[in-house]
Amino acid sequence: MLFRKKIERDCTYCAFGAKISEDAVMCQKCGVVPASHQCRRFRYDPMKRVPVAAKPQDFSKYDERDYSL
């Protein structure tokens, strides 16, 4: 869902923001703000979003016979 039309405004994903800690962002327009800050100058930058890691597959339900030809 990186390129949805309706993106929640969050300074963590803004083109003008740079993350300085887990809960603070340095904004070019507003200065140091909380990561959840929302302003009208928000511009979404998809390269700043970190995707959620995929769940590891559970192969324990398969046996040797499933992998042979």
N, C-alpha and C positions, 0 to 999 in steps of 0.2 A: 504494500500500500504506500510506496514511496511517492508516487506521482498522482495521488488523488486530487480532485478539484478542490475539495474542502479540507484544508490542513489546519489543525489546531495551532493557534499562535503560541509559540513558545520560544523565548530568546535563545534557547539551546540550539535551535535549528535555523536561526536567522543569519542571513549573509553579513549583517553588520556586527554580529556578536562573536566573541572569542571566549571560550570556556577557561576560567582561571581556577576554579575549584568545582567540587561536586554540586554546590548550591549557589554559585555566583558566576556571572557572565560579565565580561567587559564589553560594553556596547559603544560603538562609535558615535551614536546619536545621544544616548542617555547616561553614559558613564557606567559605573559598577551597579549592577542590578541583580536581583534574585533570578535563578534559572527559569522560574515559572512566570517571569514578568511578561506582560503583553503590551505592546505599543502600536501605534498606527503606522509606524515606519517598517513594520515587519516585512521581510522579503525572504521567502523560503529558499533554503539551500539544501538540496537533497544529498549532497556529499557529506554533510555534517551528521546525518542520521546514521546511527549504528544499528544494523539489523539484528533481530533476535536470533540467537543461535538455534539451530535445528536440534530436535531431540535425538539422542542416539538410538539406533535401531536395536531391537531385541531379537537376536538370532538364536537364543536358547531354545526356542520352540521348534527349530529345525534340527534334523539329525543328519548323519553321514549320507544316507540314501537320497536326501533332497539335493545334494551337491554332486552326485555322480550322474554320468550319462548312460 
